[in-house]
Amino acid sequence: MDELMEEILVSKEDLQARIKGLAAEIAQDYQDKNPLLVCVLKGGMPFMADLMKEMDILLEIDFMDVSSYGDGFESTGEVKIVKDLSQPVKDRHIIFVEDIIDTGRTLTYLYQVLESRQAASIKTVALLDKPARRTKDFQADWIGFEIPDKFVVGYGLDFKGQLRNYPQIAVLKEEVYS
């Protein structure tokens, strides 16, 4: 897979070190609150798996599958819930675990949904932040890495369903997707 990559933005080692730091910060803030970590599938799955293993607190997990990309690399602008939560969120402390914040549309929409369901609090931890693409005024509470406006894959992020298993965050060569 290395031959498909233009450059590595975040190495395996840097990913794991930053995730440990994020987990410690979040665990400290959520002692005795039993937060519900909500993984935004599919890209957030590797991040949430590693993050929760480093959090020394009681917590629960759930999943939402939300789509705004289709099969391409540009957001369609329309957010659609493909799989909803399996448990109620009323009076729960919710932490969205997201792979990347791009336009901000998806999380803005999800916040509105969970606020209407009367969550006690809602926060977001994002592995990657791409502020150059933001179209909504959204800021995560915890961010792993800020990245430039390049198409990235690996560690959960995909191109047409593939490359999620690449163990680093990398820029995909343009000739692969053009």
Phi, psi and chi 1 to 4 in degrees:
 res  aa     phi    psi   chi1   chi2   chi3   chi4
   1 MET       -  -23.7  -71.2 -173.7  -79.1      -
   2 ASP   -54.4  -33.8  -70.5  -26.5      -      -
   3 GLU   -67.8  -14.9   66.7  -81.7    0.4      -
   4 LEU   -86.4   -9.2  -58.8  174.0      -      -
   5 MET   -99.7  138.4  -53.6  -51.4  163.2      -
   6 GLU   -81.3  -43.1 -179.0  178.3  -50.3      -
   7 GLU  -160.7  154.8   67.9  177.6  -56.7      -
   8 ILE   -92.8  123.8  -56.3  -60.5      -      -
   9 LEU   -91.1  -38.8  -69.8 -178.1      -      -
  10 VAL  -137.9  121.1 -173.9      -      -      -
  11 SER   -76.7  165.7   70.1      -      -      -
  12 LYS   -56.3  -44.2  -67.1 -175.0  -83.4 -168.1
  13 GLU   -65.3  -42.7  -63.1   77.3   18.4      -
  14 ASP   -67.0  -36.5  -70.9  -15.6      -      -
  15 LEU   -58.8  -52.5  -79.9  167.3      -      -
  16 GLN   -64.9  -38.7  -65.6  -51.3  -48.4      -
  17 ALA   -64.5  -43.6      -      -      -      -
  18 ARG   -69.4  -37.8 -177.2   63.5 -177.0  125.6
  19 ILE   -62.9  -40.5  -70.8  167.6      -      -
  20 LYS   -60.5  -41.5  -75.6 -177.8 -178.3 -175.9
  21 GLY   -65.2  -44.3      -      -      -      -
  22 LEU   -61.9  -44.1  -71.5  168.3      -      -
  23 ALA   -60.0  -41.5      -      -      -      -
  24 ALA   -64.2  -43.6      -      -      -      -
  25 GLU   -61.7  -47.6  -70.6  175.9   42.2      -
  26 ILE   -66.5  -44.4  -65.0  167.2      -      -
  27 ALA   -60.0  -39.1      -      -      -      -
  28 GLN   -63.8  -41.6 -177.1  175.7   -3.8      -
  29 ASP   -70.6  -23.5  -69.2  -10.1      -      -
  30 TYR  -115.9   20.0  -78.0   83.9      -      -
  31 GLN   -55.2  132.2  -74.7  -67.7  -29.5      -
  32 ASP    64.6   19.2  -57.5  -40.7      -      -
  33 LYS  -111.0   -7.9  -68.9 -174.1  178.6  177.3
  34 ASN    44.6   63.0 -171.2   29.2      -      -
  35 PRO   -68.1  157.3   27.9  -35.9      -      -
  36 LEU  -104.7  110.8  177.3   64.0      -      -
  37 LEU   -82.4  124.7  -84.8   68.5      -      -
  38 VAL  -112.7  109.7  175.5      -      -      -
  39 CYS   -81.6  129.0  178.0      -      -      -
  40 VAL   -90.3  107.0 -178.6      -      -      -
  41 LEU   -73.8  157.1  -65.8  171.1      -      -
  42 LYS   -95.5  -23.5  -61.8  174.0 -176.1  165.0
  43 GLY   -61.2  -30.1      -      -      -      -
  44 GLY   -79.4   -8.3      -      -      -      -
  45 MET   -60.3  -50.2 -168.1  -92.0  -55.0      -
  46 PRO   -62.4  -38.6  -21.6   31.8      -      -
  47 PHE   -63.7  -47.2  176.6   40.8      -      -
  48 MET   -65.1  -39.5 -174.8  163.6   94.0      -
  49 ALA   -59.3  -46.7      -      -      -      -
  50 ASP   -71.3  -38.9  -73.6  -13.9      -      -
  51 LEU   -62.9  -49.5 -177.8   73.4      -      -
  52 MET   -67.9  -29.3   68.7 -176.5 -153.3      -
  53 LYS   -65.7  -23.1  -73.2 -173.2  -77.6 -172.3
  54 GLU   -94.6   -2.4  -62.7  -65.7  -25.2      -
  55 MET   -97.1  114.3  -64.7  173.4   68.7      -
  56 ASP   -91.8   59.7 -170.8   21.7      -      -
  57 ILE  -143.6  164.2   60.2  171.6      -      -
  58 LEU   -74.9  135.1  -66.6  175.4      -      -
  59 LEU  -156.0  165.1   58.2   81.1      -      -
  60 GLU  -126.1  162.6  -65.0  177.3   53.1      -
  61 ILE  -129.3  154.5   63.7  170.3      -      -
  62 ASP  -153.0  174.7 -153.8  -20.8      -      -
  63 PHE  -136.9  144.7  -58.6   88.6      -      -
  64 MET  -128.7  139.9  -68.9 -175.3   88.2      -
  65 ASP  -110.8  117.7 -167.3   -4.2      -      -
  66 VAL  -128.0  137.8 -179.0      -      -      -
  67 SER  -124.8  135.4  175.7      -      -      -
  68 SER  -142.6    9.5   66.4      -      -      -
  69 TYR  -115.8  -24.3  -79.0   84.0      -      -
  70 GLY    64.4 -139.2      -      -      -      -
  71 ASP   -99.2    0.3  -72.9  -25.8      -      -
  72 GLY  -100.3 -159.2      -      -      -      -
  73 PHE  -120.1   10.2   54.8   91.4      -      -
  74 GLU  -116.4  135.4  -70.7  -69.1  -31.9      -
  75 SER   -64.1  140.0  174.4      -      -      -
  76 THR   -78.6  -17.1   63.3      -      -      -
  77 GLY    90.5  -14.9      -      -      -      -
  78 GLU  -104.1  125.1 -179.7 -177.6  -27.3      -
  79 VAL   -98.6  132.3  178.1      -      -      -
  80 LYS  -132.5  128.1  178.4  174.8   81.0  170.3
  81 ILE   -81.7  117.1  -65.1  176.5      -      -
  82 VAL   -91.8  -38.8  178.6      -      -      -
  83 LYS  -135.6  123.3 -176.8 -131.6  175.1  -79.5
  84 ASP   -91.6  170.9 -152.9  -18.7      -      -
  85 LEU   -61.8  152.7  -63.5  170.4      -      -
  86 SER   -98.3   -0.4   59.5      -      -      -
  87 GLN  -140.4  156.9   57.6 -170.8  -59.7      -
  88 PRO   -69.4  151.6   10.2  -11.2      -      -
  89 VAL  -112.5   -0.3  -61.8      -      -      -
  90 LYS   -54.7  127.4 -175.0  175.7 -179.9  179.3
  91 ASP    65.7   17.3  -59.6  -35.7      -      -
  92 ARG  -100.2  152.0  -64.9  -66.0  -49.9  -90.6
  93 HIS   -91.5  113.7  -64.2  -76.1      -      -
  94 ILE  -102.5  135.8  -52.3  -59.1      -      -
  95 ILE  -125.5  110.3  -58.0  170.8      -      -
  96 PHE   -72.4  134.6  -81.1  112.7      -      -
  97 VAL  -112.9  109.8 -179.0      -      -      -
  98 GLU  -121.0  143.6 -179.1   67.0  -74.8      -
  99 ASP   -72.1  -46.1   56.1   -6.2      -      -
 100 ILE  -150.0  140.3 -172.4  168.5      -      -
 101 ILE  -105.6  119.2  -60.0  175.6      -      -
 102 ASP  -110.2  -92.4 -165.9   -9.2      -      -
 103 THR   -75.7  -27.3   63.0      -      -      -
 104 GLY    92.0   -5.9      -      -      -      -
 105 ARG   -62.8  -45.4  -75.6 -171.8 -157.8  114.3
 106 THR   -61.2  -50.4  -60.5      -      -      -
 107 LEU   -70.9  -33.5  -76.0  164.8      -      -
 108 THR   -58.6  -44.5  -62.0      -      -      -
 109 TYR   -64.5  -45.9  174.9   76.6      -      -
 110 LEU   -65.0  -36.4  -68.3  177.4      -      -
 111 TYR   -60.5  -44.2  -91.7   57.4      -      -
 112 GLN   -60.9  -41.9  -68.0  168.7  -10.0      -
 113 VAL   -62.3  -49.1  168.8      -      -      -
 114 LEU   -76.0  -28.1  -66.3 -162.8      -      -
 115 GLU   -63.7  -39.3  -75.4  168.7   -5.4      -
 116 SER   -67.3  -21.9   73.6      -      -      -
 117 ARG   -92.5    7.4  -63.9  177.9 -174.0  176.8
 118 GLN    65.2   44.7  -58.8  174.2  -31.1      -
 119 ALA   -64.0  145.1      -      -      -      -
 120 ALA   -65.4  -41.6      -      -      -      -
 121 SER  -156.0  155.2   67.5      -      -      -
 122 ILE  -137.1  125.7  -51.8  169.6      -      -
 123 LYS  -135.0  168.7  -67.1 -162.4  174.2 -173.6
 124 THR  -135.1  136.0  -62.2      -      -      -
 125 VAL  -115.0  126.1   55.8      -      -      -
 126 ALA  -120.9  133.2      -      -      -      -
 127 LEU   -65.9  -44.1 -179.3   61.8      -      -
 128 LEU  -126.3  145.6  -56.1  174.0      -      -
 129 ASP  -128.4  127.9 -173.6   26.4      -      -
 130 LYS  -119.8   76.7 -165.5 -172.7  -66.8 -172.7
 131 PRO   -63.8  -22.4   19.7  -28.1      -      -
 132 ALA   -63.4  -21.0      -      -      -      -
 133 ARG   -99.0   -0.4  -56.5 -101.9  -48.9  147.4
 134 ARG   -63.3  128.7 -160.8   79.8   80.8 -116.3
 135 THR  -115.1  -16.3   60.1      -      -      -
 136 LYS  -114.5  149.4  -65.9  -75.3 -173.5 -178.3
 137 ASP   -79.9   82.8 -175.8   21.5      -      -
 138 PHE  -130.0  134.8 -173.6   88.1      -      -
 139 GLN  -134.0  127.5 -179.9   64.1   42.7      -
 140 ALA   -70.6  155.2      -      -      -      -
 141 ASP   -78.3  -31.3  -59.6  -79.9      -      -
 142 TRP  -136.0  135.5  -59.2  -84.5      -      -
 143 ILE  -129.1  134.6  -65.3  170.9      -      -
 144 GLY   -75.5  -58.2      -      -      -      -
 145 PHE  -145.6  138.2  -57.3   90.8      -      -
 146 GLU   -91.3  133.2 -173.8  173.3  -52.5      -
 147 ILE  -124.6  159.3   61.7  168.2      -      -
 148 PRO   -74.1  171.9   25.6  -31.8      -      -
 149 ASP   -78.6   73.6 -173.1   13.4      -      -
 150 LYS  -131.7  154.3  -64.3 -177.4  176.9 -174.3
 151 PHE   -80.6  116.1 -171.7   69.7      -      -
 152 VAL  -113.0  152.7  -65.5      -      -      -
 153 VAL  -138.4  169.9  -65.5      -      -      -
 154 GLY   101.6  159.5      -      -      -      -
 155 TYR    48.0   45.8 -160.9   72.4      -      -
 156 GLY   106.1  -27.6      -      -      -      -
 157 LEU   -82.2  139.6  -66.0  133.0      -      -
 158 ASP  -126.4  169.6   74.3  -58.0      -      -
 159 PHE  -130.2  114.3  175.7   63.3      -      -
 160 LYS    53.1   41.5  -65.9 -171.3  175.4 -178.2
 161 GLY    83.4   -4.8      -      -      -      -
 162 GLN  -114.7  168.4  -62.7 -172.0  -19.6      -
 163 LEU    77.7    6.0  -59.0  170.5      -      -
 164 ARG   -62.4  -27.8  -68.4 -175.5 -166.7  -81.5
 165 ASN   -87.4    1.2   59.1  -40.7      -      -
 166 TYR   -67.0  128.6 -168.8   69.5      -      -
 167 PRO   -80.0    4.6   29.5  -35.1      -      -
 168 GLN  -132.9  170.4  -53.6  176.0   93.0      -
 169 ILE   -95.4  121.5  -56.0  -64.8      -      -
 170 ALA  -135.7  155.4      -      -      -      -
 171 VAL   -87.2  125.6  176.6      -      -      -
 172 LEU   -75.4  136.7 -170.5   63.3      -      -
 173 LYS   -60.1  136.4  -75.0 -177.6  179.4  174.0
 174 GLU   -59.2  -36.1 -170.7  172.7  -17.1      -
 175 GLU   -65.8  -17.9   58.8  -96.2   24.0      -
 176 VAL   -71.7  -37.1  174.7      -      -      -
 177 TYR  -112.3    1.6   62.5   84.6      -      -
 178 SER   -98.6      -   58.8      -      -      -
